[in-house]
Amino acid sequence: EVRLVESGGGLVRPGGSLRLSCAASGFTFNSYTMSWVRQAPGKGLEWVSHINSGGATNYADSVKGRFTISRDNAKNTLYLQMDSLKPEDTAVYYCARGHERGQGTQVTVSS
């Protein structure tokens, strides 16, 4: 059974930073492209970033230069370092393998 468990969300002021983690289990983590997606209040799912099995990364224009995705295959863990956070980054953030997602972690950026 695929299991994805996100953590690390919280309330942060604009300009602040957070690091999200996603603990993965139930599949061969190092073989898969992993993604972060988010859903802001009242909006649909938005792709944020992905990292493939070789470590190549890609980012949505809205987060490029501010967010960094990484993975630790030895720990079966996916990360998202979020810097220079903006109020429009407020959302529930999900770790995803294809269409499978975890339960999400809330990120709120507010003064």
Buried (B, 14 or more C-beta within 10 A) or exposed (E): EEEBBBBBBEEBEEEBEBBBBBBBEEBEBBEBBBBBBBBBEEEEBBEBBBBEBEEEEBBBEEBEEBBBBBBEBEEBBBBBBBBEBEEEBBBBBBBBBEEEBBEBBEBBBEE
